Amino acid sequence: MNDNLLDKVSVEKLDALLDALCEVISDMRGAEPEKEKRYQDETYSTCMVLNSMVFDSLKRRINKQQEG
């Protein structure tokens, strides 16, 4: 398993962070309807990457629980 610091954060806090990121990303989509412009925005890209990292951490936890 490829552990990182997110793997040491509680599931509840990761879930809250994921919810908040989803809301922020949604607001950004509303503020800029053109995908190409959003993808060129560093903050939007960073939020998308962090969203993916949090989701991957939660997925690793679920897989680990199913194995054990």
N, C-alpha and C positions, 0 to 999 in steps of 0.2 A: 504494500500500500504506500502511495506517495503522500506522506503526511506533510502538512504545512500548518501555519498558525491558525488558519480558519478551522482546522480539524479539532482545535482545542477550545473552541467557542461553543457555548451551549446551543442545542438545537433550537430552543425557543428564540434566542437572540438572532441566530442565523435566519430563522423564519421571519422575524420582524424586519431584519435588514433586507431580505428578499422582497417582502411586501412594499417596503419604502422605496426600494430601487425601481420596482415595477411602476409605482405611482409617479416617480420622477421621470422615468422614461416615457410614460404615457403623456405627461405634461409637455415634455420636449417634442414629442410627435405632434401634439396639438399646436405647439408654437411654431413648428416648422414642418409643413406638410410634405415638402420635397425630400424624398429619401436621400438623394445625392448630396444635398446640403447637410443633412443630419450626419451622414457617414463621414463627412469631411470635418465635422466638429469634434475636437479632441475630448471635450467633456462628455458628449454623448457616447463616443466610442469607449471612454473609460468606464462609464456606467454600464455599458453593455458587457464589457469584459468582466467587471466585478460581479455583475449579475450571473454570468456564466460560472465564475469561480465559486460563488456561494452555492449555486445549484449543484455543481460537481461535488462540493464538500458534503452536502446533504445526501447526494446519491451514494457517495462512498460509505457513509454511515449506514444507510439502508442496506447496501450490499453486504457490509460487514456483519450486520445483525442477522441477515438471512443465512450467512455462512456459519455463524456461531450458534 
